[in-house]
Amino acid sequence: MEKESIETVLRQIRTDLRLSMDGVVSASMRAKGAGYRMNFGVNLPRIREISKKYTAGKMLAEILWKEDVRELKILATMLYPADGLTRDTAERWGAGIGNQEIREQVCKNLFQEVSFADSLVNDWIQNESERIRTTGYWLFARICIIHSEARERVCEPLLLRQAVQDLMSESLLLRQSALNALKFYGKVSEKHAKEVLHSVESLEGVNNSSIPEMLDLLRFEFSYVG
């Protein structure tokens, strides 16, 4: 796509966003700490509608992703062709995720669709960065939701060990993400559910006030386990 054409498309997209802007939602998001240079407050179904007006392409998606604008980043995850995403690009985008909404959107719209999603999970859940580990757990949940064969290639002992360990993190988001991953892991089979419960029960003596609550949630989730 030529530069002039790209600029035309970008102008059209910005016009679509301005016409769909919700100032009340935008202000509410800013008040809740969603920090962007610009936020139009457009809801996700409308962003999806807008994305369908444009041809998916790497160049356009990369330009949108670099913008510190909520809706443009989300559109980037919808317009990047999954079959053209390289491992290096996935790593770069994964490192650039700034908040949970973008994390969920890029995992749902793009990362879950690539052939190496399992490899991303295996690498990201053991990364030193808490933000990247959080993304790894969310990606694992997504490939479980869509029943992707990638889930079978995830290293299960590694996922179980890392997620249980991160239940003790000081980061609330990381704890919740690890807990969510354990729920999906346990739903694979009764054997998996028992492994999760046994591993988390071993933390009961740890001085961490959140462990009992999370253990109760998991026991409720796997109440069918004898």
C-alpha positions in Angstrom: 0.0 0.0 0.0 1.5 3.3 -1.1 2.1 6.1 1.4 -0.6 8.3 0.0 -3.1 5.5 0.1 -2.2 4.7 3.7 -2.7 8.3 4.7 -6.1 8.4 3.0 -7.1 5.3 4.9 -5.9 6.7 8.2 -7.9 9.9 7.6 -11.0 7.8 6.9 -10.5 5.7 10.0 -10.1 8.8 12.2 -13.3 10.2 10.7 -15.1 7.0 11.5 -13.9 7.2 15.1 -14.9 10.8 15.5 -18.4 10.1 14.2 -18.6 7.2 16.7 -17.1 9.0 19.6 -18.7 8.7 23.1 -17.4 11.5 25.3 -19.0 10.2 28.4 -17.4 6.7 28.0 -14.0 8.3 27.1 -14.1 10.5 30.3 -15.0 7.5 32.4 -12.1 5.5 31.0 -9.7 8.3 31.7 -11.1 8.6 35.3 -10.4 4.9 35.8 -6.8 5.3 34.7 -6.9 4.2 31.0 -4.0 6.4 29.9 -3.8 7.1 26.2 -2.9 10.2 24.3 -6.4 10.0 22.8 -9.4 7.9 23.6 -12.6 8.2 21.6 -14.7 6.0 23.9 -15.9 3.9 21.0 -17.4 0.5 22.1 -15.8 -2.7 20.9 -18.7 -3.8 18.6 -18.5 -0.5 16.7 -14.7 -0.8 16.4 -15.3 -4.3 14.9 -17.7 -2.8 12.4 -15.2 -0.1 11.4 -12.5 -2.7 11.0 -14.6 -4.5 8.4 -14.5 -1.5 6.2 -10.8 -1.8 5.6 -8.5 -4.3 4.0 -6.3 -6.1 6.5 -2.6 -5.5 6.0 0.7 -5.5 7.9 1.7 -1.9 7.1 -1.6 -0.4 8.1 -1.7 -2.4 11.3 1.8 -1.5 12.3 1.1 2.2 11.9 -2.1 1.9 13.9 -0.3 -0.1 16.7 2.3 2.6 17.1 -0.3 5.2 17.8 -1.1 6.0 21.5 -4.8 6.0 20.7 -7.1 3.3 22.2 -9.2 2.6 19.2 -6.3 2.6 16.7 -4.4 0.0 18.8 -7.5 -2.2 18.9 -8.1 -1.8 15.2 -4.4 -2.9 14.7 -5.1 -6.2 16.4 -8.1 -6.7 14.1 -6.4 -5.7 10.8 -3.0 -7.5 11.2 -3.2 -10.7 9.0 -2.6 -13.6 11.5 -1.0 -15.8 8.8 1.6 -13.0 8.2 2.6 -12.4 11.9 6.1 -13.4 12.6 7.5 -14.5 15.9 9.6 -11.4 16.2 6.6 -9.1 15.6 4.6 -11.1 18.1 7.3 -10.6 20.7 7.6 -6.9 19.9 3.8 -6.4 20.2 3.7 -8.5 23.3 6.3 -6.3 24.9 4.4 -3.2 23.9 1.1 -4.0 25.6 0.2 -1.2 28.0 -3.0 -2.3 29.7 -5.5 -5.2 30.2 -8.0 -4.2 27.5 -5.3 -4.1 24.8 -3.9 -7.4 26.2 -7.3 -9.1 25.9 -7.9 -7.7 22.4 -4.6 -8.7 20.9 -4.8 -12.2 22.4 -8.3 -12.6 21.1 -8.0 -11.0 17.7 -4.4 -12.0 16.7 -2.2 -14.1 19.0 -4.6 -17.0 19.5 -4.8 -17.4 15.7 -1.1 -17.9 15.0 0.5 -21.4 14.5 3.0 -20.7 17.3 0.6 -19.6 20.0 1.6 -22.5 22.2 5.3 -21.4 21.9 4.4 -17.9 22.9 2.6 -19.2 26.0 5.5 -21.4 27.0 8.0 -18.6 26.7 5.9 -15.7 28.1 4.7 -17.4 31.3 8.3 -17.8 32.4 9.5 -14.3 31.3 10.9 -12.1 34.0 8.4 -9.3 33.1 5.2 -9.6 35.1 3.3 -7.9 32.2 4.5 -10.5 29.7 3.7 -13.4 32.0 0.2 -11.9 32.4 -0.2 -11.9 28.6 1.0 -15.5 28.5 -1.7 -16.6 30.9 -4.4 -14.7 29.0 -3.2 -16.2 25.7 -3.4 -19.7 27.3 -7.0 -19.0 28.4 -7.9 -17.8 24.8 -6.6 -21.0 23.1 -8.5 -23.0 25.7 -11.7 -21.1 24.8 -11.4 -21.7 21.1 -10.3 -25.3 21.6 -7.2 -24.8 19.7 -4.8 -27.7 19.2 -2.2 -25.3 20.5 -3.3 -26.0 24.0 -2.1 -29.6 23.7 1.3 -28.3 22.9 1.6 -26.1 25.9 4.0 -27.5 28.5 1.5 -28.4 31.2 4.0 -28.9 34.1 5.5 -25.5 33.3 2.1 -23.8 33.2 1.0 -25.3 36.4 4.2 -24.5 38.3 4.4 -20.9 37.0 0.7 -20.1 37.5 0.7 -21.4 41.1 3.8 -19.5 41.9 2.3 -16.3 40.5 -0.7 -16.7 42.8 1.6 -15.2 45.4 2.5 -12.2 43.3 1.9 -8.7 44.7 0.4 -7.7 41.4 -3.4 -8.2 41.5 -3.7 -8.4 37.7 -1.0 -11.1 37.6 -2.6 -13.1 40.3 -6.0 -12.9 38.6 -4.5 -13.9 35.3 -2.7 -16.9 36.8 -5.9 -17.9 38.6 -7.8 -17.7 35.4 -5.2 -19.8 33.6 -5.5 -22.4 36.3 -9.3 -22.5 36.0 -9.0 -23.3 32.3 -6.2 -25.8 32.9 -8.3 -27.6 35.5 -11.3 -27.8 33.1 -9.3 -30.0 30.7 -9.9 -33.1 32.8 -10.6 -34.2 36.3 -6.9 -35.2 36.6 -5.9 -31.6 35.8 -8.4 -30.2 38.3 -6.9 -32.4 41.0 -3.4 -31.3 40.1 -4.4 -27.6 40.4 -6.2 -28.1 43.8 -3.3 -30.2 45.2 -0.7 -27.6 44.1 -2.6 -24.6 45.5 -3.5 -26.4 48.7 0.3 -26.8 49.3 0.3 -22.9 49.6 -2.1 -22.8 52.5 0.6 -22.4 55.0 2.1 -19.5 53.2 1.7 -16.1 54.7 -0.5 -14.7 52.0 -4.1 -13.5 52.7 -5.2 -14.0 49.1 -4.4 -17.7 48.9 -7.5 -19.0 50.9 -9.9 -17.0 48.8 -8.4 -18.2 45.5 -8.4 -21.8 46.8 -12.1 -21.5 47.7 -12.8 -20.2 44.1 -10.9 -23.1 42.6 -12.7 -25.6 44.9 -16.0 -24.1 43.7 -14.9 -24.2 40.1 -13.9 -27.9 40.4 -16.7 -29.0 42.8 -17.3 -32.0 40.6 -13.9 -33.5 41.6 -14.2 -36.3 44.0 
